[in-house]
Amino acid sequence: MKRRCLKRFLLIVYLALLPCLLTGCFIIDWFSGDENWAGEIGARVEAMGIDRYDGSLHDIAYLEVKEMNSPYMIPLVPIIYFESNTAEIPSRYHLLSSAADAASYKLPSYSKPDPLSAYYEILNVIGQRMTQQPSATLHILGCNDGQEEGGIALSRSRAESVRDYLTSIWSVAAARLTVDARNLPANESKTSSRNARDIQDAREENRRVELSSESLRIIEPIAMNQIYKTLQYPTIQFHFGETVFRDSISAKNDSIKDWELRISIEDESIRTIRMPGKPLQHVPYDWNLQDDYESIPEHDVAIRYELTVRDHRNVHGRDSGTIPLKYYTLSEKTPTQFLDNFKIYRYHLNVFGFGEKELDPYNRKIFEYIISKEADFTLANADIFVYGYTDRIGSEEYNKNLSQKRADNVAERLKKHHNKMKIIAKGFGEPDPDFPKIDNSVPEGRSYSRTVVIEVWDPIVVQ
């Protein structure tokens, strides 16, 4: 009787413990069977590519980076910016030493140009164009920030510095150059922001000389070829799985302290993100490769990413992965082999006034002039993409909305000329995918950031 009761008792205990034993074995096997699940905490991370045009997500077998040689047009911002309380042309502008230098001057050739590289040649570009267009005149207007010592006299001295350079180096007759002065510019840079940096940025932009001419040939954009990197997915999105605990103590307390996502190339860390708490499944992290554009090597390589989750006892859990990067140089491509069977023309055409969403009369003339000249905009089967941008002044939300309005405005103007072409407008806010990095710490960099870039994608018929 006692033996029968004991057997019955042991059977009941066995049946009660069986689910726990099976679950325990499953958990142990789950953690030990996956090398990526290291430590006492299970962590998961997965990388996806975001399509730059429609925002769709894609699995990444590998990331393609291609060098493109594209016709590129850079606007000539007709403004010279000055330092506080001085009329001396800043040294960052390329100034020639003599008229002999001007006689042999050629615009430098840039293998990978950015707008500022060409912009710093502005006085020589305009000087050369004035000699080539002997009937053209130039209006030179000096300004100040409204608080500088010297006031309007300082403004005039700045304008005279520009005039003197054009007359002495480029031999432009003084009679063709009109000098004028005022305090603040008519279209002054001003902000309602209370941020000290934004206020200082706006003041710096008002210390300037404005150049204008009735002849569009004097101030038309600079045309050149550009070699730049095109990214298959300019933004990589990291998705986090559920954080799972191996032991019951952590599971009960849910005691995750923080997490870290580290992105590296060739064992060199290029971006590290640290956040308190645990990574949330519904909150992915977007890595904009434009932020680390210069860190992308010009050869095949693997991008490695690693997620580390840590609890309050400093117990870690990790997961990692790699994204193979395939780099295609120009030498590896035939003349008719372009990105996804398209030939791309790029026009960095329009520069907007501070805080403006529409082109001013001056830039409207430039826009119409270029559109009427460029045959690329009449390609029957081409698609046109219009990308809007802003400078760094203002909130992210404000800049995103403003850049979209700029892109929409230019797209509407394009449709008046080419209503049968597919035109897509997108605002990025501050410079984003494939856009050359521009130094926003200087006023001219912020001016060039207030723009749209127009891309014409002409499909190539493969025979």
Secondary structure in CASP SS format (residue, H / E / C, confidence):
PFRMAT SS
TARGET T0000
AUTHOR 0000-0000-0000
METHOD secondary structure of the structure
MODEL  1
M C 1.00
K H 1.00
R H 1.00
R H 1.00
C H 1.00
L H 1.00
K H 1.00
R H 1.00
F H 1.00
L H 1.00
L H 1.00
I H 1.00
V H 1.00
Y H 1.00
L H 1.00
A H 1.00
L H 1.00
L H 1.00
P H 1.00
C H 1.00
L H 1.00
L H 1.00
T H 1.00
G H 1.00
C H 1.00
F H 1.00
I H 1.00
I H 1.00
D H 1.00
W H 1.00
F H 1.00
S H 1.00
G C 1.00
D C 1.00
E C 1.00
N C 1.00
W C 1.00
A E 1.00
G E 1.00
E C 1.00
I E 1.00
G E 1.00
A C 1.00
R C 1.00
V E 1.00
E E 1.00
A E 1.00
M E 1.00
G E 1.00
I E 1.00
D C 1.00
R C 1.00
Y C 1.00
D C 1.00
G C 1.00
S C 1.00
L E 1.00
H E 1.00
D E 1.00
I C 1.00
A C 1.00
Y C 1.00
L E 1.00
E E 1.00
V E 1.00
K E 1.00
E E 1.00
M E 1.00
N E 1.00
S E 1.00
P E 1.00
Y E 1.00
M E 1.00
I E 1.00
P C 1.00
L C 1.00
V C 1.00
P C 1.00
I E 1.00
I E 1.00
Y E 1.00
F C 1.00
E C 1.00
S C 1.00
N C 1.00
T C 1.00
A C 1.00
E C 1.00
I C 1.00
P C 1.00
S C 1.00
R C 1.00
Y C 1.00
H C 1.00
L C 1.00
L C 1.00
S C 1.00
S C 1.00
A H 1.00
A H 1.00
D H 1.00
A H 1.00
A H 1.00
S C 1.00
Y C 1.00
K C 1.00
L C 1.00
P C 1.00
S C 1.00
Y C 1.00
S C 1.00
K C 1.00
P C 1.00
D C 1.00
P H 1.00
L H 1.00
S H 1.00
A H 1.00
Y H 1.00
Y C 1.00
E C 1.00
I H 1.00
L H 1.00
N H 1.00
V H 1.00
I H 1.00
G H 1.00
Q H 1.00
R H 1.00
M H 1.00
T H 1.00
Q H 1.00
Q C 1.00
P C 1.00
S C 1.00
A C 1.00
T C 1.00
L E 1.00
H E 1.00
I E 1.00
L E 1.00
G E 1.00
C C 1.00
N C 1.00
D C 1.00
G C 1.00
Q C 1.00
E C 1.00
E C 1.00
G C 1.00
G H 1.00
I H 1.00
A H 1.00
L H 1.00
S H 1.00
R H 1.00
S H 1.00
R H 1.00
A H 1.00
E H 1.00
S H 1.00
V H 1.00
R H 1.00
D H 1.00
Y H 1.00
L H 1.00
T H 1.00
S H 1.00
I H 1.00
W H 1.00
S C 1.00
V C 1.00
A C 1.00
A H 1.00
A H 1.00
R H 1.00
L E 1.00
T E 1.00
V E 1.00
D E 1.00
A E 1.00
R C 1.00
N C 1.00
L C 1.00
P C 1.00
A C 1.00
N C 1.00
E C 1.00
S C 1.00
K C 1.00
T C 1.00
S C 1.00
S C 1.00
R C 1.00
N C 1.00
A H 1.00
R H 1.00
D H 1.00
I H 1.00
Q H 1.00
D H 1.00
A H 1.00
R H 1.00
E H 1.00
E H 1.00
N C 1.00
R C 1.00
R E 1.00
V E 1.00
E E 1.00
L E 1.00
S E 1.00
S C 1.00
E C 1.00
S C 1.00
L H 1.00
R H 1.00
I H 1.00
I H 1.00
E C 1.00
P C 1.00
I E 1.00
A E 1.00
M E 1.00
N E 1.00
Q E 1.00
I E 1.00
Y E 1.00
K E 1.00
T E 1.00
L E 1.00
Q C 1.00
Y C 1.00
P C 1.00
T E 1.00
I E 1.00
Q E 1.00
F E 1.00
H E 1.00
F E 1.00
G C 1.00
E C 1.00
T C 1.00
V E 1.00
F E 1.00
R C 1.00
D C 1.00
S H 1.00
I H 1.00
S H 1.00
A H 1.00
K H 1.00
N H 1.00
D C 1.00
S C 1.00
I E 1.00
K E 1.00
D E 1.00
W E 1.00
E E 1.00
L E 1.00
R E 1.00
I E 1.00
S E 1.00
I E 1.00
E C 1.00
D C 1.00
E E 1.00
S E 1.00
I E 1.00
R E 1.00
T E 1.00
I E 1.00
R E 1.00
M E 1.00
P E 1.00
G C 1.00
K C 1.00
P C 1.00
L C 1.00
Q C 1.00
H C 1.00
V C 1.00
P C 1.00
Y E 1.00
D E 1.00
W E 1.00
N E 1.00
L H 1.00
Q H 1.00
D H 1.00
D H 1.00
Y H 1.00
E H 1.00
S H 1.00
I C 1.00
P C 1.00
E C 1.00
H C 1.00
D C 1.00
V E 1.00
A E 1.00
I E 1.00
R E 1.00
Y E 1.00
E E 1.00
L E 1.00
T E 1.00
V E 1.00
R E 1.00
D E 1.00
H C 1.00
R C 1.00
N C 1.00
V C 1.00
H E 1.00
G E 1.00
R E 1.00
D E 1.00
S E 1.00
G E 1.00
T E 1.00
I E 1.00
P E 1.00
L E 1.00
K E 1.00
Y E 1.00
Y E 1.00
T C 1.00
L H 1.00
S H 1.00
E H 1.00
K C 1.00
T C 1.00
P C 1.00
T C 1.00
Q C 1.00
F C 1.00
L H 1.00
D H 1.00
N H 1.00
F E 1.00
K E 1.00
I E 1.00
Y E 1.00
R E 1.00
Y E 1.00
H E 1.00
L E 1.00
N E 1.00
V E 1.00
F C 1.00
G C 1.00
F C 1.00
G C 1.00
E C 1.00
K C 1.00
E C 1.00
L C 1.00
D C 1.00
P H 1.00
Y H 1.00
N H 1.00
R H 1.00
K H 1.00
I H 1.00
F H 1.00
E H 1.00
Y H 1.00
I H 1.00
I H 1.00
S H 1.00
K H 1.00
E C 1.00
A H 1.00
D H 1.00
F H 1.00
T H 1.00
L C 1.00
A C 1.00
N C 1.00
A C 1.00
D E 1.00
I E 1.00
F E 1.00
V E 1.00
Y E 1.00
G E 1.00
Y C 1.00
T C 1.00
D C 1.00
R C 1.00
I C 1.00
G C 1.00
S C 1.00
E H 1.00
E H 1.00
Y H 1.00
N H 1.00
K H 1.00
N H 1.00
L H 1.00
S H 1.00
Q H 1.00
K H 1.00
R H 1.00
A H 1.00
D H 1.00
N H 1.00
V H 1.00
A H 1.00
E H 1.00
R H 1.00
L H 1.00
K H 1.00
K H 1.00
H H 1.00
H C 1.00
N C 1.00
K C 1.00
M C 1.00
K E 1.00
I E 1.00
I E 1.00
A E 1.00
K E 1.00
G E 1.00
F C 1.00
G C 1.00
E C 1.00
P C 1.00
D C 1.00
P C 1.00
D C 1.00
F C 1.00
P C 1.00
K C 1.00
I C 1.00
D C 1.00
N C 1.00
S C 1.00
V C 1.00
P H 1.00
E H 1.00
G H 1.00
R H 1.00
S H 1.00
Y H 1.00
S H 1.00
R C 1.00
T E 1.00
V E 1.00
V E 1.00
I E 1.00
E E 1.00
V E 1.00
W E 1.00
D E 1.00
P E 1.00
I C 1.00
V C 1.00
V C 1.00
Q C 1.00
END
